[in-house]
Amino acid sequence: MDIKIERRAEIALRSLGASERKQALNSINKLAGSPSDRFLSGLEFQKIRTESGEELFIHRAGRRMRLVLSRDSSGWILEDIVDHDRLETLLHSPG
């Protein structure tokens, strides 16, 4: 499966420490090597729908790190890499 990496995710990846960067890259490489049907059916993902109706997929890449992915007609997009607490704040904040 091909994964396109958005600029926001590239910046987040560069800002990680060496250990966290390695964890993130390992997760990205693991996802890239998986067929998309396995990707969707895996227990490692949480599917959410935004207010605009877009579906996002959350993947745990480490103890505190999450990959945020979306899908378009050409494949998968790594939207961002965020801390678990930050993601929870975004998901549960009003508006």
C-alpha positions as CSV (number, residue, x, y, z in Angstrom):
1,M,0.0,0.0,0.0
2,D,1.3,3.4,-0.9
3,I,1.2,6.2,1.7
4,K,1.5,9.8,0.8
5,I,3.0,12.0,3.6
6,E,1.6,15.4,4.0
7,R,3.9,18.3,4.9
8,R,2.4,18.6,8.4
9,A,3.3,15.0,9.0
10,E,6.8,15.5,7.6
11,I,7.4,18.4,10.0
12,A,6.0,16.4,12.9
13,L,8.3,13.5,12.0
14,R,11.4,15.8,11.9
15,S,10.5,17.3,15.3
16,L,10.5,13.9,17.1
17,G,13.4,12.7,19.1
18,A,15.5,9.8,17.6
19,S,13.7,7.1,19.5
20,E,10.2,8.4,18.6
21,R,11.2,9.0,15.0
22,K,12.3,5.4,14.7
23,Q,9.0,4.2,16.2
24,A,7.0,6.3,13.7
25,L,9.1,5.3,10.7
26,N,8.7,1.6,11.7
27,S,5.0,2.0,11.9
28,I,4.8,3.8,8.6
29,N,6.9,1.2,6.9
30,K,4.8,-1.6,8.4
31,L,1.6,0.1,7.1
32,A,3.2,0.6,3.7
33,G,3.9,-3.1,3.5
34,S,0.3,-4.1,4.4
35,P,-2.5,-4.7,1.9
36,S,-5.2,-2.1,2.4
37,D,-7.9,-4.6,3.4
38,R,-5.7,-5.8,6.3
39,F,-5.1,-2.1,7.1
40,L,-8.8,-1.4,7.5
41,S,-9.7,-4.6,9.4
42,G,-6.8,-4.4,11.8
43,L,-7.5,-3.9,15.5
44,E,-4.7,-1.4,15.7
45,F,-6.9,1.3,14.1
46,Q,-9.6,3.6,15.3
47,K,-11.9,5.0,12.7
48,I,-13.4,8.4,13.3
49,R,-15.6,10.8,11.2
50,T,-15.0,14.5,11.3
51,E,-17.7,17.1,11.4
52,S,-17.2,17.6,7.7
53,G,-17.8,13.9,7.1
54,E,-14.2,13.0,6.3
55,E,-13.1,9.6,7.7
56,L,-9.8,9.6,9.6
57,F,-7.9,6.5,10.8
58,I,-5.8,6.6,14.0
59,H,-2.9,4.2,14.4
60,R,-0.9,3.7,17.6
61,A,2.7,4.2,16.6
62,G,4.1,4.1,20.2
63,R,3.1,4.4,23.8
64,R,2.1,8.1,23.3
65,M,2.3,8.7,19.6
66,R,-0.5,8.4,17.0
67,L,-0.5,8.5,13.2
68,V,-3.5,10.2,11.7
69,L,-4.4,8.9,8.2
70,S,-7.0,9.6,5.6
71,R,-7.9,8.0,2.3
72,D,-8.5,9.4,-1.2
73,S,-8.9,8.0,-4.7
74,S,-5.1,7.4,-5.1
75,G,-4.5,5.7,-1.7
76,W,-3.7,6.6,1.9
77,I,-2.4,9.9,3.3
78,L,-0.5,10.4,6.5
79,E,-2.0,13.6,7.7
80,D,-0.2,14.1,11.0
81,I,1.7,12.6,13.8
82,V,0.4,13.6,17.2
83,D,0.7,12.9,20.9
84,H,-2.1,10.8,22.4
85,D,-3.1,13.6,24.8
86,R,-3.3,16.2,22.0
87,L,-5.4,13.9,19.9
88,E,-7.8,13.2,22.7
89,T,-8.1,17.0,23.3
90,L,-8.9,17.5,19.6
91,L,-11.4,14.7,19.4
92,H,-13.3,15.7,22.5
93,S,-13.3,19.5,22.2
94,P,-16.5,21.2,21.2
95,G,-16.6,22.7,17.7
